[in-house]
């Protein structure tokens, strides 16, 4: 089945079996291996990408359902020479050990900071109607869909807080 | 995953017609695709409804109308929902992860399947997956299983938080049938208990498509959703309580309770609400309400703890609701 996808601002035409998940399309059909396959069941968040600006688990959606959609992967956020604010913060804060979950963490955090800017509350927000703050407990709750098997969580939280501060400065 | 044909529905009628002929409807797909990967389900045809005009949240004469394709994150972020139906926003935010809530839809959340480990494990018997094969959860590991409404054939729980809050808010669902007719149904009437047919979970007929959920005008009462689970985030409820409660002159003027994690369906009982109306809140009253809720509760071994946990959670929520409802 043919599917047209815009990935990192570049048009792609995918010819693949209907069963192909967006994750497998990225990795195995289009060679974009920055997006990682962890659990392949929507539990770990390693496969997080942005679709039309929103974070999703690419393992739990079919590529053919996204005809015409705009997808951003870790490769689209920045390059080693021109890192995004979050990518740089993860490096500076050492927000990883093995690095396998990092692309998912960074894609997820990128969209999460936009959710905070849009005023979305979280499970730990005291007031559903107030502008959310960026406390460590808010970051932890909002990033709970991204697991880190090395447990680099303290530095991941530091990186996200730093990046958000840089953004707002 | 088994091979399947993929169709994109052009209209709700189109989706209903395909589903009436055996196609499986897919929207967010966060549960369905997981089940397909495990080959718990293996549809021959998927009909994708995500391009249909079934989104949007709007005020109507009947109340707040939520399109079936509204995502869990959009619903939780909606300012009207946050202001007037906070129990619903809280329940949504207590469920899943940011990524999943961005995909999961209102209709799909209502129809998601149990997370019983044995339902997912095709090497074990399961009457829900393979009717007549038996139930491995009975006598097995059943920490997450039901203490109310179960049967000798199935003790699985319904996993939704959203549906529990909607039940406490007395939501209606709007359904388009295979013939193109539209009907509304109290959410309370959607789910059926397992009995000897645990594979049958709702009253929906082949070809029925949930098109919207309607919340009656805001109750203006204190609303609470409390979820008890094995970790602080991103886990299903062991016990959850949705509570809508209001006091007038020190007496309970309005009460609506619903429960998650306890039963094969989002659980509520009119008698529980009725026994509080007109009463002065007290420890004794709340104990009686808990007694009534749990009168027929039955533990299965590893989930016995849910009986006292449900009691304590319910009583704590009622105390908090009364405290917050004081003028």
Interface residues (C-beta under 8 A of the other chain):
Chain A: X1 X17 X18 X19 X21 X40 X41 X42 X45 X48 X54 X55 X56 X57 X60 X61 X62 X64 X65 X108 X111 X112 X115 X118 X119 X120 X121 X122 X123 X125 X128 X129 X140 X141 X142 X143 X144 X145 X146
Chain B: X1 X3 X4 X5 X6 X26 X29 X30 X33 X34 X37 X46 X48 X50 X73 X76 X77 X79 X82 X83 X86 X89 X90 X93 X94 X96 X97 X98 X99 X100 X102 X103 X232 X233 X234
